[in-house]
Amino acid sequence: PMSPRPRDLSFLLLQFGYSVEQKMKMMLEFASTDQAAEDLNDFIKLALPDPSEKFWLYGKSYGSQFAQTFAAIHSDRLAGLVLDCTIDLTNY
């Protein structure tokens, strides 16, 4: 199952009387490179439902960090990775 999206969570939190500050703190877990990689994986599952189908991923600037993160989590979906520059992810 897919994780809840921030817009869905935002609506629910407001309905239950959470303050904007509380809501933002709770939503921060969805604002990460790891979560973005999971979002891309959800999209790829829809676009390429056969798990044996591979694709190339290109990353430039922040996209380089994003692509490296995706590759670390979902390397089985990649045919290859093209990076405009690399970022040391040991501190992320």
Phi, psi and omega per residue, in radians:
P1 nan 2.558 3.126
M2 -1.359 2.575 3.112
S3 -1.291 2.741 3.130
P4 -1.111 2.539 3.128
R5 -1.518 2.638 -3.125
P6 -0.942 -0.668 -3.113
R7 -1.138 -0.636 3.094
D8 -1.184 -0.779 3.141
L9 -1.109 -0.711 3.132
S10 -1.022 -0.819 3.133
F11 -1.057 -0.817 -3.119
L12 -1.108 -0.721 -3.120
L13 -1.129 -0.694 3.106
L14 -1.146 -0.645 3.134
Q15 -1.126 -0.533 -3.115
F16 -1.660 0.217 2.994
G17 1.400 0.356 3.076
Y18 -1.291 2.535 3.088
S19 -1.265 2.872 3.113
V20 -1.053 -0.723 3.133
E21 -1.092 -0.786 3.102
Q22 -1.088 -0.736 -3.127
K23 -1.079 -0.786 -3.117
M24 -1.116 -0.726 3.116
K25 -1.078 -0.707 -3.122
M26 -1.240 -0.525 -3.097
M27 -1.433 -0.277 -3.088
L28 -1.050 -0.467 3.125
E29 -1.116 -0.343 3.134
F30 -1.609 -0.057 -3.099
A31 -1.903 1.228 -3.125
S32 -2.501 2.839 3.081
T33 -1.117 -0.673 3.111
D34 -1.058 -0.759 -3.141
Q35 -1.168 -0.670 3.085
A36 -1.093 -0.673 3.095
A37 -1.129 -0.674 3.088
E38 -1.163 -0.663 3.081
D39 -1.081 -0.756 3.102
L40 -1.103 -0.709 3.125
N41 -1.082 -0.695 3.070
D42 -1.042 -0.757 3.119
F43 -1.119 -0.777 -3.124
I44 -1.084 -0.662 3.102
K45 -1.056 -0.604 3.098
L46 -1.329 -0.735 -3.091
A47 -1.314 -0.635 -3.127
L48 -2.234 1.349 -3.044
P49 -1.130 -0.405 3.104
D50 -1.401 1.961 -3.084
P51 -1.079 -0.277 3.104
S52 -1.378 -0.258 3.083
E53 -1.311 2.220 -3.121
K54 -1.912 2.794 3.084
F55 -2.451 2.796 3.082
W56 -1.621 2.477 3.122
L57 -2.129 2.255 3.138
Y58 -1.933 2.354 3.107
G59 -2.299 2.345 3.100
K60 -2.337 2.380 -3.128
S61 1.046 -2.219 3.097
Y62 -1.042 -0.528 3.100
G63 -1.034 -0.443 3.073
S64 -1.175 -0.769 3.070
Q65 -1.112 -0.769 3.129
F66 -1.048 -0.829 -3.115
A67 -1.123 -0.715 3.103
Q68 -1.117 -0.681 3.118
T69 -1.143 -0.803 3.116
F70 -1.035 -0.779 -3.119
A71 -1.102 -0.634 3.134
A72 -1.182 -0.598 -3.084
I73 -1.554 -0.694 -2.997
H74 -2.230 0.809 -3.109
S75 -1.061 -0.435 -3.133
D76 -1.156 -0.303 -3.135
R77 -1.622 -0.170 -3.009
L78 -1.688 2.387 2.956
A79 -1.483 -0.527 3.141
G80 -3.055 3.008 -3.076
L81 -2.400 2.255 3.081
V82 -2.077 2.116 -3.110
L83 -2.046 2.265 3.081
D84 -1.232 -0.582 3.044
C85 -2.695 2.823 3.116
T86 -1.946 2.721 3.124
I87 -2.232 2.373 3.082
D88 -1.266 1.938 -3.062
L89 -1.567 0.110 -3.100
T90 -1.140 -0.413 3.123
N91 -1.675 0.096 -3.103
Y92 -1.865 nan nan
